[in-house]
Amino acid sequence: MFANIHRSAKGQNGPVVVIVSNRGFREVSGTQVLSDVDRRGLMSGNLYLSIATLKNRAGELRAQLTVQHPASK
């Protein structure tokens, strides 16, 4: 399995901006500092996580990433 974060709007394909894992995994953890462009992309919903397998390198699963803003006080 492979997992990457891509830059693109929902329903479109975009370039890889973060390699989360380029080998088989059961779970992945860590941190990543995003560039200013990618941070703005995350805040506007224009980053997505793609998980691919050897059988389906085009992607088995895709999830658009969103940021949950804390409730205003």
C-alpha positions in Angstrom: 0.0 0.0 0.0 1.0 3.5 -0.7 -0.4 6.8 0.8 0.2 10.3 -0.5 -1.3 13.7 0.0 -2.1 15.5 -3.3 -3.0 19.1 -4.1 -6.3 19.5 -6.0 -9.9 20.4 -5.6 -12.5 17.7 -5.0 -13.1 15.5 -8.0 -9.8 16.5 -9.7 -6.4 14.9 -9.7 -3.3 16.8 -8.6 0.4 16.4 -7.8 1.8 14.6 -4.8 2.8 17.1 -2.1 3.6 14.7 0.8 4.6 11.1 0.6 2.9 9.6 3.7 4.1 6.0 3.1 5.8 4.5 0.0 5.7 0.9 1.4 3.2 -1.4 3.0 1.7 -0.3 6.3 -1.0 -1.0 8.9 -0.8 2.4 10.5 1.2 5.5 9.9 1.9 8.4 12.3 4.1 11.5 12.1 4.1 15.2 11.4 4.6 17.2 8.2 5.2 20.9 7.8 3.3 22.2 4.8 4.4 25.0 2.5 2.4 28.2 2.5 0.7 27.1 -0.7 -0.3 23.7 0.7 -1.4 25.1 4.0 -3.7 27.5 2.2 -4.8 24.5 0.1 -5.6 22.5 3.3 -7.6 25.4 4.7 -9.6 25.7 1.5 -10.3 22.0 1.1 -7.8 21.5 -1.8 -5.7 18.7 -0.4 -6.7 15.0 -0.5 -5.3 11.7 0.8 -4.9 8.9 -1.7 -4.2 5.3 -0.7 -3.2 2.9 -3.5 -2.3 -0.8 -3.6 -0.2 -2.9 -5.9 -3.3 -4.1 -7.6 -4.8 -0.6 -8.0 -2.0 2.0 -8.3 -4.4 4.6 -9.4 -6.0 4.6 -6.0 -8.2 2.4 -3.8 -9.4 5.2 -1.5 -9.5 9.0 -1.8 -10.5 11.4 1.0 -10.6 15.2 0.7 -8.9 16.7 3.7 -10.7 19.3 5.8 -9.9 21.4 8.8 -12.4 21.6 11.7 -12.4 25.1 13.1 -13.0 25.5 16.8 -16.3 26.9 17.8 -16.4 30.7 18.2 -16.8 31.9 21.8 
